[in-house]
């Protein structure tokens, strides 16, 4: 198992989002036990020009983390009920992030944060350099299917139609 590096996140969200599919979210609990969930679905949110992105209207207290260094965790409360987990990508002052939409063991963004015991205290924490939450690459590779993003009825028709949701397909054979 290999943790993803800083360089992995310092790329455009449209490159990072499909490559996160199949990776493992690893949550280390206070008692030292670990929960590992395989990412099965992600969505890309790409800057102020993307009307589905929280940064569309610019810098605010809530969106400030999106303008920070790549590899920071962006967690926010959706509908006042569910925490949603995102990873900031790209370069500083170019707000973008990847929503971890589902894992094989948790079929929704709210279910996966609940399963991993992730809440608002993770917001604006680097994914690297701390032990509570990491993303691992165990070498498994999967076909990636694209689709439209979910739950963005407030966005422009053009942004709603973008194929920026990435879903896990069948496992690929290992390369010899």
Rosetta constraint file for C-alpha pairs under 8 A:
AtomPair CA 1 CA 136 HARMONIC 6.13 0.50
AtomPair CA 1 CA 137 HARMONIC 5.78 0.50
AtomPair CA 1 CA 138 HARMONIC 4.74 0.50
AtomPair CA 1 CA 139 HARMONIC 7.70 0.50
AtomPair CA 2 CA 136 HARMONIC 5.35 0.50
AtomPair CA 2 CA 137 HARMONIC 5.22 0.50
AtomPair CA 2 CA 138 HARMONIC 6.53 0.50
AtomPair CA 3 CA 134 HARMONIC 6.88 0.50
AtomPair CA 3 CA 135 HARMONIC 5.77 0.50
AtomPair CA 3 CA 136 HARMONIC 4.33 0.50
AtomPair CA 3 CA 137 HARMONIC 6.15 0.50
AtomPair CA 4 CA 8 HARMONIC 6.32 0.50
AtomPair CA 4 CA 135 HARMONIC 6.16 0.50
AtomPair CA 4 CA 136 HARMONIC 5.99 0.50
AtomPair CA 4 CA 137 HARMONIC 6.73 0.50
AtomPair CA 5 CA 9 HARMONIC 7.31 0.50
AtomPair CA 5 CA 128 HARMONIC 7.58 0.50
AtomPair CA 6 CA 10 HARMONIC 6.55 0.50
AtomPair CA 6 CA 70 HARMONIC 7.44 0.50
AtomPair CA 6 CA 71 HARMONIC 6.45 0.50
AtomPair CA 6 CA 128 HARMONIC 7.25 0.50
AtomPair CA 7 CA 11 HARMONIC 7.40 0.50
AtomPair CA 8 CA 16 HARMONIC 7.24 0.50
AtomPair CA 9 CA 16 HARMONIC 6.62 0.50
AtomPair CA 9 CA 70 HARMONIC 5.51 0.50
AtomPair CA 9 CA 71 HARMONIC 5.43 0.50
AtomPair CA 9 CA 88 HARMONIC 7.32 0.50
AtomPair CA 9 CA 89 HARMONIC 4.96 0.50
AtomPair CA 9 CA 90 HARMONIC 6.54 0.50
AtomPair CA 10 CA 70 HARMONIC 5.50 0.50
AtomPair CA 10 CA 71 HARMONIC 7.50 0.50
AtomPair CA 10 CA 89 HARMONIC 5.62 0.50
AtomPair CA 10 CA 90 HARMONIC 4.65 0.50
AtomPair CA 10 CA 91 HARMONIC 6.09 0.50
AtomPair CA 11 CA 15 HARMONIC 6.58 0.50
AtomPair CA 11 CA 16 HARMONIC 6.54 0.50
AtomPair CA 11 CA 89 HARMONIC 6.05 0.50
AtomPair CA 11 CA 90 HARMONIC 4.55 0.50
AtomPair CA 11 CA 91 HARMONIC 7.37 0.50
AtomPair CA 12 CA 16 HARMONIC 6.42 0.50
AtomPair CA 12 CA 89 HARMONIC 6.24 0.50
AtomPair CA 12 CA 90 HARMONIC 4.82 0.50
AtomPair CA 12 CA 96 HARMONIC 7.75 0.50
AtomPair CA 13 CA 17 HARMONIC 5.65 0.50
AtomPair CA 13 CA 44 HARMONIC 5.65 0.50
AtomPair CA 13 CA 45 HARMONIC 7.06 0.50
AtomPair CA 13 CA 46 HARMONIC 6.62 0.50
AtomPair CA 13 CA 89 HARMONIC 5.65 0.50
AtomPair CA 13 CA 90 HARMONIC 6.52 0.50
AtomPair CA 13 CA 96 HARMONIC 6.32 0.50
AtomPair CA 13 CA 97 HARMONIC 6.04 0.50
AtomPair CA 13 CA 98 HARMONIC 6.17 0.50
AtomPair CA 14 CA 18 HARMONIC 7.14 0.50
AtomPair CA 14 CA 44 HARMONIC 6.10 0.50
AtomPair CA 14 CA 46 HARMONIC 7.94 0.50
AtomPair CA 14 CA 164 HARMONIC 7.28 0.50
AtomPair CA 15 CA 19 HARMONIC 6.70 0.50
AtomPair CA 16 CA 20 HARMONIC 6.18 0.50
AtomPair CA 16 CA 89 HARMONIC 7.42 0.50
AtomPair CA 16 CA 98 HARMONIC 7.50 0.50
AtomPair CA 17 CA 21 HARMONIC 7.04 0.50
AtomPair CA 17 CA 42 HARMONIC 5.84 0.50
AtomPair CA 17 CA 43 HARMONIC 6.31 0.50
AtomPair CA 17 CA 44 HARMONIC 5.90 0.50
AtomPair CA 17 CA 98 HARMONIC 5.74 0.50
AtomPair CA 17 CA 166 HARMONIC 6.89 0.50
AtomPair CA 18 CA 42 HARMONIC 7.06 0.50
AtomPair CA 18 CA 144 HARMONIC 6.78 0.50
AtomPair CA 18 CA 166 HARMONIC 5.52 0.50
AtomPair CA 18 CA 167 HARMONIC 7.83 0.50
AtomPair CA 19 CA 23 HARMONIC 7.90 0.50
AtomPair CA 20 CA 39 HARMONIC 6.92 0.50
AtomPair CA 20 CA 42 HARMONIC 7.35 0.50
AtomPair CA 21 CA 38 HARMONIC 7.90 0.50
AtomPair CA 21 CA 39 HARMONIC 5.20 0.50
AtomPair CA 21 CA 40 HARMONIC 5.36 0.50
AtomPair CA 21 CA 41 HARMONIC 5.97 0.50
AtomPair CA 21 CA 42 HARMONIC 6.68 0.50
AtomPair CA 21 CA 142 HARMONIC 7.71 0.50
AtomPair CA 21 CA 144 HARMONIC 7.59 0.50
AtomPair CA 21 CA 166 HARMONIC 7.20 0.50
AtomPair CA 21 CA 167 HARMONIC 6.92 0.50
AtomPair CA 21 CA 168 HARMONIC 6.19 0.50
AtomPair CA 22 CA 38 HARMONIC 5.77 0.50
AtomPair CA 22 CA 39 HARMONIC 5.15 0.50
AtomPair CA 22 CA 40 HARMONIC 5.95 0.50
AtomPair CA 22 CA 140 HARMONIC 6.83 0.50
AtomPair CA 22 CA 141 HARMONIC 6.39 0.50
AtomPair CA 22 CA 142 HARMONIC 6.43 0.50
AtomPair CA 22 CA 168 HARMONIC 6.88 0.50
AtomPair CA 23 CA 38 HARMONIC 5.72 0.50
AtomPair CA 23 CA 39 HARMONIC 5.59 0.50
AtomPair CA 23 CA 135 HARMONIC 6.63 0.50
AtomPair CA 23 CA 136 HARMONIC 5.85 0.50
AtomPair CA 23 CA 137 HARMONIC 5.18 0.50
AtomPair CA 23 CA 138 HARMONIC 7.06 0.50
AtomPair CA 23 CA 140 HARMONIC 7.83 0.50
AtomPair CA 24 CA 36 HARMONIC 6.10 0.50
AtomPair CA 24 CA 37 HARMONIC 5.46 0.50
AtomPair CA 24 CA 38 HARMONIC 4.44 0.50
AtomPair CA 24 CA 39 HARMONIC 6.00 0.50
AtomPair CA 24 CA 135 HARMONIC 5.48 0.50
AtomPair CA 24 CA 136 HARMONIC 5.01 0.50
AtomPair CA 24 CA 137 HARMONIC 6.40 0.50
AtomPair CA 24 CA 138 HARMONIC 7.55 0.50
AtomPair CA 25 CA 35 HARMONIC 7.93 0.50
AtomPair CA 25 CA 36 HARMONIC 5.57 0.50
AtomPair CA 25 CA 37 HARMONIC 5.21 0.50
AtomPair CA 25 CA 38 HARMONIC 6.26 0.50
AtomPair CA 25 CA 39 HARMONIC 6.86 0.50
AtomPair CA 25 CA 133 HARMONIC 7.15 0.50
AtomPair CA 25 CA 134 HARMONIC 6.02 0.50
AtomPair CA 25 CA 135 HARMONIC 4.69 0.50
AtomPair CA 25 CA 136 HARMONIC 6.53 0.50
AtomPair CA 26 CA 34 HARMONIC 6.62 0.50
AtomPair CA 26 CA 35 HARMONIC 5.73 0.50
AtomPair CA 26 CA 36 HARMONIC 4.62 0.50
AtomPair CA 26 CA 37 HARMONIC 6.73 0.50
AtomPair CA 26 CA 132 HARMONIC 7.91 0.50
AtomPair CA 26 CA 133 HARMONIC 5.65 0.50
AtomPair CA 26 CA 134 HARMONIC 5.19 0.50
AtomPair CA 26 CA 135 HARMONIC 5.91 0.50
AtomPair CA 26 CA 136 HARMONIC 7.04 0.50
AtomPair CA 27 CA 34 HARMONIC 5.50 0.50
AtomPair CA 27 CA 35 HARMONIC 5.17 0.50
AtomPair CA 27 CA 36 HARMONIC 6.54 0.50
AtomPair CA 27 CA 116 HARMONIC 6.09 0.50
AtomPair CA 27 CA 132 HARMONIC 5.52 0.50
AtomPair CA 27 CA 133 HARMONIC 4.62 0.50
AtomPair CA 27 CA 134 HARMONIC 6.66 0.50
AtomPair CA 28 CA 32 HARMONIC 5.91 0.50
AtomPair CA 28 CA 33 HARMONIC 5.81 0.50
AtomPair CA 28 CA 34 HARMONIC 4.46 0.50
AtomPair CA 28 CA 35 HARMONIC 6.59 0.50
AtomPair CA 28 CA 131 HARMONIC 6.63 0.50
AtomPair CA 28 CA 132 HARMONIC 4.76 0.50
AtomPair CA 28 CA 133 HARMONIC 6.38 0.50
AtomPair CA 29 CA 33 HARMONIC 5.49 0.50
AtomPair CA 29 CA 34 HARMONIC 6.06 0.50
AtomPair CA 29 CA 35 HARMONIC 7.87 0.50
AtomPair CA 29 CA 132 HARMONIC 6.66 0.50
AtomPair CA 35 CA 116 HARMONIC 6.75 0.50
AtomPair CA 37 CA 103 HARMONIC 5.95 0.50
AtomPair CA 37 CA 104 HARMONIC 6.84 0.50
AtomPair CA 37 CA 105 HARMONIC 6.23 0.50
AtomPair CA 37 CA 106 HARMONIC 7.88 0.50
AtomPair CA 38 CA 103 HARMONIC 5.19 0.50
AtomPair CA 38 CA 104 HARMONIC 5.71 0.50
AtomPair CA 38 CA 105 HARMONIC 7.29 0.50
AtomPair CA 39 CA 100 HARMONIC 7.13 0.50
AtomPair CA 39 CA 102 HARMONIC 6.08 0.50
AtomPair CA 39 CA 103 HARMONIC 4.19 0.50
AtomPair CA 39 CA 104 HARMONIC 6.49 0.50
AtomPair CA 40 CA 101 HARMONIC 7.78 0.50
AtomPair CA 40 CA 102 HARMONIC 5.50 0.50
AtomPair CA 40 CA 103 HARMONIC 4.62 0.50
AtomPair CA 40 CA 104 HARMONIC 5.63 0.50
AtomPair CA 40 CA 167 HARMONIC 5.82 0.50
AtomPair CA 40 CA 168 HARMONIC 4.98 0.50
AtomPair CA 41 CA 100 HARMONIC 6.47 0.50
AtomPair CA 41 CA 101 HARMONIC 5.22 0.50
AtomPair CA 41 CA 102 HARMONIC 4.93 0.50
AtomPair CA 41 CA 103 HARMONIC 6.58 0.50
AtomPair CA 41 CA 165 HARMONIC 7.16 0.50
AtomPair CA 41 CA 166 HARMONIC 5.50 0.50
AtomPair CA 41 CA 167 HARMONIC 4.46 0.50
AtomPair CA 41 CA 168 HARMONIC 6.22 0.50
AtomPair CA 42 CA 98 HARMONIC 6.50 0.50
AtomPair CA 42 CA 99 HARMONIC 5.49 0.50
AtomPair CA 42 CA 100 HARMONIC 4.74 0.50
AtomPair CA 42 CA 101 HARMONIC 4.90 0.50
AtomPair CA 42 CA 102 HARMONIC 6.92 0.50
AtomPair CA 42 CA 165 HARMONIC 5.75 0.50
AtomPair CA 42 CA 166 HARMONIC 5.25 0.50
AtomPair CA 42 CA 167 HARMONIC 6.73 0.50
AtomPair CA 43 CA 98 HARMONIC 5.56 0.50
AtomPair CA 43 CA 99 HARMONIC 5.10 0.50
AtomPair CA 43 CA 100 HARMONIC 6.82 0.50
AtomPair CA 43 CA 101 HARMONIC 6.65 0.50
AtomPair CA 43 CA 149 HARMONIC 6.45 0.50
AtomPair CA 43 CA 164 HARMONIC 5.65 0.50
AtomPair CA 43 CA 165 HARMONIC 4.32 0.50
AtomPair CA 43 CA 166 HARMONIC 6.16 0.50
AtomPair CA 44 CA 96 HARMONIC 7.64 0.50
AtomPair CA 44 CA 97 HARMONIC 6.19 0.50
AtomPair CA 44 CA 98 HARMONIC 4.69 0.50
AtomPair CA 44 CA 99 HARMONIC 6.46 0.50
AtomPair CA 44 CA 164 HARMONIC 5.46 0.50
AtomPair CA 44 CA 165 HARMONIC 6.61 0.50
AtomPair CA 45 CA 50 HARMONIC 6.85 0.50
AtomPair CA 45 CA 52 HARMONIC 6.80 0.50
AtomPair CA 45 CA 53 HARMONIC 5.06 0.50
AtomPair CA 45 CA 96 HARMONIC 5.53 0.50
AtomPair CA 45 CA 97 HARMONIC 5.40 0.50
AtomPair CA 45 CA 98 HARMONIC 6.15 0.50
AtomPair CA 45 CA 99 HARMONIC 7.63 0.50
AtomPair CA 45 CA 164 HARMONIC 7.91 0.50
AtomPair CA 46 CA 50 HARMONIC 5.59 0.50
AtomPair CA 46 CA 53 HARMONIC 6.32 0.50
AtomPair CA 46 CA 95 HARMONIC 6.80 0.50
AtomPair CA 46 CA 96 HARMONIC 4.57 0.50
AtomPair CA 46 CA 97 HARMONIC 6.72 0.50
AtomPair CA 47 CA 53 HARMONIC 6.28 0.50
AtomPair CA 47 CA 55 HARMONIC 6.02 0.50
AtomPair CA 47 CA 56 HARMONIC 6.40 0.50
AtomPair CA 47 CA 94 HARMONIC 6.27 0.50
AtomPair CA 47 CA 95 HARMONIC 4.69 0.50
AtomPair CA 47 CA 96 HARMONIC 4.99 0.50
AtomPair CA 48 CA 53 HARMONIC 6.86 0.50
AtomPair CA 48 CA 54 HARMONIC 7.97 0.50
AtomPair CA 48 CA 55 HARMONIC 5.14 0.50
AtomPair CA 48 CA 56 HARMONIC 3.81 0.50
AtomPair CA 48 CA 57 HARMONIC 6.49 0.50
AtomPair CA 48 CA 58 HARMONIC 6.32 0.50
AtomPair CA 48 CA 95 HARMONIC 6.95 0.50
AtomPair CA 49 CA 56 HARMONIC 6.03 0.50
AtomPair CA 50 CA 56 HARMONIC 6.00 0.50
AtomPair CA 50 CA 159 HARMONIC 6.47 0.50
AtomPair CA 51 CA 56 HARMONIC 5.34 0.50
AtomPair CA 51 CA 154 HARMONIC 7.91 0.50
AtomPair CA 51 CA 155 HARMONIC 4.92 0.50
AtomPair CA 51 CA 156 HARMONIC 6.14 0.50
AtomPair CA 51 CA 159 HARMONIC 6.47 0.50
AtomPair CA 52 CA 56 HARMONIC 7.13 0.50
AtomPair CA 52 CA 152 HARMONIC 6.00 0.50
AtomPair CA 52 CA 154 HARMONIC 7.17 0.50
AtomPair CA 52 CA 155 HARMONIC 4.88 0.50
AtomPair CA 52 CA 156 HARMONIC 7.66 0.50
AtomPair CA 52 CA 159 HARMONIC 6.64 0.50
AtomPair CA 52 CA 160 HARMONIC 7.56 0.50
AtomPair CA 53 CA 96 HARMONIC 7.63 0.50
AtomPair CA 54 CA 63 HARMONIC 6.49 0.50
AtomPair CA 55 CA 59 HARMONIC 6.38 0.50
AtomPair CA 55 CA 63 HARMONIC 5.88 0.50
AtomPair CA 55 CA 66 HARMONIC 7.22 0.50
AtomPair CA 55 CA 95 HARMONIC 6.43 0.50
AtomPair CA 55 CA 96 HARMONIC 7.90 0.50
AtomPair CA 58 CA 63 HARMONIC 7.73 0.50
AtomPair CA 59 CA 63 HARMONIC 5.74 0.50
AtomPair CA 59 CA 64 HARMONIC 5.70 0.50
AtomPair CA 59 CA 67 HARMONIC 7.73 0.50
AtomPair CA 60 CA 64 HARMONIC 5.75 0.50
AtomPair CA 63 CA 67 HARMONIC 7.33 0.50
AtomPair CA 64 CA 68 HARMONIC 6.95 0.50
AtomPair CA 65 CA 72 HARMONIC 7.35 0.50
AtomPair CA 65 CA 73 HARMONIC 7.97 0.50
AtomPair CA 65 CA 74 HARMONIC 6.49 0.50
AtomPair CA 65 CA 88 HARMONIC 7.72 0.50
AtomPair CA 65 CA 123 HARMONIC 7.95 0.50
AtomPair CA 65 CA 124 HARMONIC 5.68 0.50
AtomPair CA 66 CA 74 HARMONIC 7.22 0.50
AtomPair CA 66 CA 88 HARMONIC 5.91 0.50
AtomPair CA 66 CA 93 HARMONIC 7.83 0.50
AtomPair CA 66 CA 94 HARMONIC 7.74 0.50
AtomPair CA 66 CA 95 HARMONIC 4.67 0.50
AtomPair CA 66 CA 96 HARMONIC 6.00 0.50
AtomPair CA 66 CA 97 HARMONIC 6.84 0.50
AtomPair CA 67 CA 91 HARMONIC 7.98 0.50
AtomPair CA 67 CA 92 HARMONIC 5.32 0.50
AtomPair CA 67 CA 93 HARMONIC 4.42 0.50
AtomPair CA 67 CA 94 HARMONIC 5.90 0.50
AtomPair CA 67 CA 95 HARMONIC 4.72 0.50
AtomPair CA 67 CA 96 HARMONIC 7.70 0.50
AtomPair CA 68 CA 72 HARMONIC 7.38 0.50
AtomPair CA 68 CA 88 HARMONIC 7.71 0.50
AtomPair CA 68 CA 91 HARMONIC 7.71 0.50
AtomPair CA 68 CA 92 HARMONIC 4.94 0.50
AtomPair CA 68 CA 93 HARMONIC 6.49 0.50
AtomPair CA 68 CA 95 HARMONIC 7.69 0.50
AtomPair CA 69 CA 88 HARMONIC 7.38 0.50
AtomPair CA 69 CA 89 HARMONIC 7.69 0.50
AtomPair CA 69 CA 90 HARMONIC 7.90 0.50
AtomPair CA 69 CA 91 HARMONIC 6.30 0.50
AtomPair CA 69 CA 92 HARMONIC 5.03 0.50
AtomPair CA 70 CA 87 HARMONIC 7.70 0.50
AtomPair CA 70 CA 88 HARMONIC 4.99 0.50
AtomPair CA 70 CA 89 HARMONIC 4.44 0.50
AtomPair CA 70 CA 90 HARMONIC 5.71 0.50
AtomPair CA 70 CA 91 HARMONIC 6.11 0.50
AtomPair CA 70 CA 92 HARMONIC 6.95 0.50
AtomPair CA 71 CA 87 HARMONIC 5.97 0.50
AtomPair CA 71 CA 88 HARMONIC 5.34 0.50
AtomPair CA 71 CA 89 HARMONIC 6.14 0.50
AtomPair CA 71 CA 126 HARMONIC 5.78 0.50
AtomPair CA 71 CA 127 HARMONIC 5.67 0.50
AtomPair CA 71 CA 128 HARMONIC 6.93 0.50
AtomPair CA 72 CA 87 HARMONIC 5.85 0.50
AtomPair CA 72 CA 88 HARMONIC 5.30 0.50
AtomPair CA 72 CA 89 HARMONIC 7.99 0.50
AtomPair CA 72 CA 124 HARMONIC 5.65 0.50
AtomPair CA 72 CA 125 HARMONIC 5.50 0.50
AtomPair CA 72 CA 126 HARMONIC 4.12 0.50
AtomPair CA 72 CA 127 HARMONIC 5.64 0.50
AtomPair CA 73 CA 85 HARMONIC 7.13 0.50
AtomPair CA 73 CA 86 HARMONIC 5.87 0.50
AtomPair CA 73 CA 87 HARMONIC 4.81 0.50
AtomPair CA 73 CA 88 HARMONIC 6.27 0.50
AtomPair CA 73 CA 122 HARMONIC 6.61 0.50
AtomPair CA 73 CA 123 HARMONIC 5.53 0.50
AtomPair CA 73 CA 124 HARMONIC 5.23 0.50
AtomPair CA 73 CA 125 HARMONIC 5.40 0.50
AtomPair CA 73 CA 126 HARMONIC 5.89 0.50
AtomPair CA 73 CA 127 HARMONIC 6.08 0.50
AtomPair CA 74 CA 85 HARMONIC 6.16 0.50
AtomPair CA 74 CA 86 HARMONIC 4.89 0.50
AtomPair CA 74 CA 87 HARMONIC 5.86 0.50
AtomPair CA 74 CA 88 HARMONIC 6.67 0.50
AtomPair CA 74 CA 97 HARMONIC 7.95 0.50
AtomPair CA 74 CA 122 HARMONIC 7.53 0.50
AtomPair CA 74 CA 123 HARMONIC 4.94 0.50
AtomPair CA 74 CA 124 HARMONIC 5.72 0.50
AtomPair CA 74 CA 125 HARMONIC 7.86 0.50
AtomPair CA 75 CA 83 HARMONIC 6.34 0.50
AtomPair CA 75 CA 84 HARMONIC 5.41 0.50
AtomPair CA 75 CA 85 HARMONIC 4.82 0.50
AtomPair CA 75 CA 86 HARMONIC 6.07 0.50
AtomPair CA 75 CA 119 HARMONIC 7.03 0.50
AtomPair CA 75 CA 120 HARMONIC 5.80 0.50
AtomPair CA 75 CA 122 HARMONIC 6.49 0.50
AtomPair CA 75 CA 123 HARMONIC 4.78 0.50
AtomPair CA 75 CA 124 HARMONIC 7.68 0.50
AtomPair CA 76 CA 83 HARMONIC 5.47 0.50
AtomPair CA 76 CA 84 HARMONIC 5.52 0.50
AtomPair CA 76 CA 85 HARMONIC 7.20 0.50
AtomPair CA 76 CA 120 HARMONIC 6.39 0.50
AtomPair CA 76 CA 123 HARMONIC 7.31 0.50
AtomPair CA 77 CA 81 HARMONIC 6.40 0.50
AtomPair CA 77 CA 82 HARMONIC 5.48 0.50
AtomPair CA 77 CA 83 HARMONIC 4.48 0.50
AtomPair CA 77 CA 84 HARMONIC 6.35 0.50
AtomPair CA 77 CA 120 HARMONIC 7.47 0.50
AtomPair CA 78 CA 82 HARMONIC 5.15 0.50
AtomPair CA 78 CA 83 HARMONIC 6.10 0.50
AtomPair CA 78 CA 84 HARMONIC 6.81 0.50
AtomPair CA 82 CA 109 HARMONIC 7.90 0.50
AtomPair CA 82 CA 110 HARMONIC 4.85 0.50
AtomPair CA 82 CA 113 HARMONIC 7.90 0.50
AtomPair CA 83 CA 109 HARMONIC 7.67 0.50
AtomPair CA 83 CA 110 HARMONIC 5.75 0.50
AtomPair CA 83 CA 113 HARMONIC 6.21 0.50
AtomPair CA 83 CA 114 HARMONIC 7.80 0.50
AtomPair CA 83 CA 118 HARMONIC 7.26 0.50
AtomPair CA 83 CA 119 HARMONIC 5.86 0.50
AtomPair CA 83 CA 120 HARMONIC 7.08 0.50
AtomPair CA 84 CA 99 HARMONIC 7.43 0.50
AtomPair CA 84 CA 100 HARMONIC 7.70 0.50
AtomPair CA 84 CA 109 HARMONIC 5.67 0.50
AtomPair CA 84 CA 110 HARMONIC 5.94 0.50
AtomPair CA 84 CA 113 HARMONIC 6.58 0.50
AtomPair CA 85 CA 99 HARMONIC 5.97 0.50
AtomPair CA 85 CA 100 HARMONIC 5.78 0.50
AtomPair CA 85 CA 101 HARMONIC 7.91 0.50
AtomPair CA 85 CA 109 HARMONIC 7.12 0.50
AtomPair CA 85 CA 113 HARMONIC 6.85 0.50
AtomPair CA 85 CA 118 HARMONIC 7.96 0.50
AtomPair CA 86 CA 97 HARMONIC 6.07 0.50
AtomPair CA 86 CA 98 HARMONIC 5.21 0.50
AtomPair CA 86 CA 99 HARMONIC 4.23 0.50
AtomPair CA 86 CA 100 HARMONIC 5.80 0.50
AtomPair CA 87 CA 97 HARMONIC 5.34 0.50
AtomPair CA 87 CA 98 HARMONIC 5.27 0.50
AtomPair CA 87 CA 99 HARMONIC 6.68 0.50
AtomPair CA 87 CA 100 HARMONIC 7.84 0.50
AtomPair CA 87 CA 127 HARMONIC 7.94 0.50
AtomPair CA 88 CA 95 HARMONIC 7.63 0.50
AtomPair CA 88 CA 96 HARMONIC 5.91 0.50
AtomPair CA 88 CA 97 HARMONIC 4.18 0.50
AtomPair CA 88 CA 98 HARMONIC 6.51 0.50
AtomPair CA 89 CA 95 HARMONIC 7.78 0.50
AtomPair CA 89 CA 96 HARMONIC 5.68 0.50
AtomPair CA 89 CA 97 HARMONIC 5.25 0.50
AtomPair CA 89 CA 98 HARMONIC 7.19 0.50
AtomPair CA 90 CA 94 HARMONIC 6.63 0.50
AtomPair CA 90 CA 95 HARMONIC 7.48 0.50
AtomPair CA 90 CA 96 HARMONIC 6.52 0.50
AtomPair CA 90 CA 97 HARMONIC 7.99 0.50
AtomPair CA 91 CA 95 HARMONIC 7.73 0.50
AtomPair CA 100 CA 109 HARMONIC 6.50 0.50
AtomPair CA 101 CA 107 HARMONIC 7.90 0.50
AtomPair CA 101 CA 108 HARMONIC 5.78 0.50
AtomPair CA 101 CA 109 HARMONIC 4.54 0.50
AtomPair CA 102 CA 106 HARMONIC 5.99 0.50
AtomPair CA 102 CA 107 HARMONIC 4.93 0.50
AtomPair CA 102 CA 108 HARMONIC 4.67 0.50
AtomPair CA 102 CA 109 HARMONIC 5.40 0.50
AtomPair CA 102 CA 112 HARMONIC 6.52 0.50
AtomPair CA 103 CA 107 HARMONIC 5.84 0.50
AtomPair CA 103 CA 108 HARMONIC 7.35 0.50
AtomPair CA 103 CA 112 HARMONIC 6.70 0.50
AtomPair CA 105 CA 112 HARMONIC 7.84 0.50
AtomPair CA 106 CA 111 HARMONIC 5.45 0.50
AtomPair CA 106 CA 112 HARMONIC 4.98 0.50
AtomPair CA 106 CA 115 HARMONIC 7.23 0.50
AtomPair CA 107 CA 111 HARMONIC 6.57 0.50
AtomPair CA 107 CA 112 HARMONIC 7.16 0.50
AtomPair CA 108 CA 112 HARMONIC 6.19 0.50
AtomPair CA 109 CA 113 HARMONIC 6.49 0.50
AtomPair CA 110 CA 114 HARMONIC 6.21 0.50
AtomPair CA 111 CA 115 HARMONIC 6.06 0.50
AtomPair CA 112 CA 116 HARMONIC 6.09 0.50
AtomPair CA 113 CA 117 HARMONIC 5.75 0.50
AtomPair CA 113 CA 118 HARMONIC 4.86 0.50
AtomPair CA 113 CA 119 HARMONIC 7.11 0.50
AtomPair CA 114 CA 118 HARMONIC 6.31 0.50
AtomPair CA 118 CA 122 HARMONIC 6.80 0.50
AtomPair CA 119 CA 123 HARMONIC 7.86 0.50
AtomPair CA 126 CA 130 HARMONIC 7.29 0.50
AtomPair CA 127 CA 133 HARMONIC 6.45 0.50
AtomPair CA 127 CA 134 HARMONIC 5.91 0.50
AtomPair CA 127 CA 135 HARMONIC 7.87 0.50
AtomPair CA 128 CA 134 HARMONIC 6.95 0.50
AtomPair CA 130 CA 134 HARMONIC 7.84 0.50
AtomPair CA 140 CA 171 HARMONIC 7.35 0.50
AtomPair CA 140 CA 172 HARMONIC 7.65 0.50
AtomPair CA 140 CA 174 HARMONIC 7.61 0.50
AtomPair CA 141 CA 171 HARMONIC 5.90 0.50
AtomPair CA 141 CA 172 HARMONIC 5.51 0.50
AtomPair CA 141 CA 173 HARMONIC 7.77 0.50
AtomPair CA 141 CA 174 HARMONIC 7.73 0.50
AtomPair CA 142 CA 168 HARMONIC 6.20 0.50
AtomPair CA 142 CA 169 HARMONIC 5.79 0.50
AtomPair CA 142 CA 170 HARMONIC 5.54 0.50
AtomPair CA 142 CA 171 HARMONIC 4.23 0.50
AtomPair CA 142 CA 172 HARMONIC 5.11 0.50
AtomPair CA 143 CA 168 HARMONIC 6.11 0.50
AtomPair CA 143 CA 169 HARMONIC 4.52 0.50
AtomPair CA 143 CA 170 HARMONIC 5.50 0.50
AtomPair CA 143 CA 171 HARMONIC 6.37 0.50
AtomPair CA 143 CA 172 HARMONIC 6.52 0.50
AtomPair CA 144 CA 166 HARMONIC 6.22 0.50
AtomPair CA 144 CA 167 HARMONIC 5.59 0.50
AtomPair CA 144 CA 168 HARMONIC 5.15 0.50
AtomPair CA 144 CA 169 HARMONIC 5.46 0.50
AtomPair CA 145 CA 166 HARMONIC 5.68 0.50
AtomPair CA 145 CA 167 HARMONIC 5.05 0.50
AtomPair CA 145 CA 168 HARMONIC 6.39 0.50
AtomPair CA 145 CA 169 HARMONIC 6.33 0.50
AtomPair CA 146 CA 163 HARMONIC 5.61 0.50
AtomPair CA 146 CA 164 HARMONIC 6.62 0.50
AtomPair CA 146 CA 165 HARMONIC 5.47 0.50
AtomPair CA 146 CA 166 HARMONIC 4.73 0.50
AtomPair CA 146 CA 167 HARMONIC 6.21 0.50
AtomPair CA 147 CA 162 HARMONIC 7.79 0.50
AtomPair CA 147 CA 163 HARMONIC 4.72 0.50
AtomPair CA 147 CA 164 HARMONIC 6.44 0.50
AtomPair CA 147 CA 165 HARMONIC 5.02 0.50
AtomPair CA 147 CA 166 HARMONIC 6.51 0.50
AtomPair CA 147 CA 167 HARMONIC 7.69 0.50
AtomPair CA 148 CA 160 HARMONIC 6.65 0.50
AtomPair CA 148 CA 161 HARMONIC 5.76 0.50
AtomPair CA 148 CA 162 HARMONIC 5.63 0.50
AtomPair CA 148 CA 163 HARMONIC 4.52 0.50
AtomPair CA 148 CA 164 HARMONIC 5.95 0.50
AtomPair CA 148 CA 165 HARMONIC 5.56 0.50
AtomPair CA 149 CA 160 HARMONIC 6.61 0.50
AtomPair CA 149 CA 161 HARMONIC 7.75 0.50
AtomPair CA 149 CA 162 HARMONIC 7.25 0.50
AtomPair CA 149 CA 163 HARMONIC 6.90 0.50
AtomPair CA 149 CA 164 HARMONIC 6.09 0.50
AtomPair CA 149 CA 165 HARMONIC 5.13 0.50
AtomPair CA 152 CA 160 HARMONIC 6.54 0.50
AtomPair CA 153 CA 160 HARMONIC 7.13 0.50
AtomPair CA 155 CA 159 HARMONIC 6.09 0.50
AtomPair CA 155 CA 160 HARMONIC 6.08 0.50
AtomPair CA 156 CA 160 HARMONIC 6.15 0.50
AtomPair CA 157 CA 161 HARMONIC 6.20 0.50
AtomPair CA 158 CA 162 HARMONIC 6.64 0.50
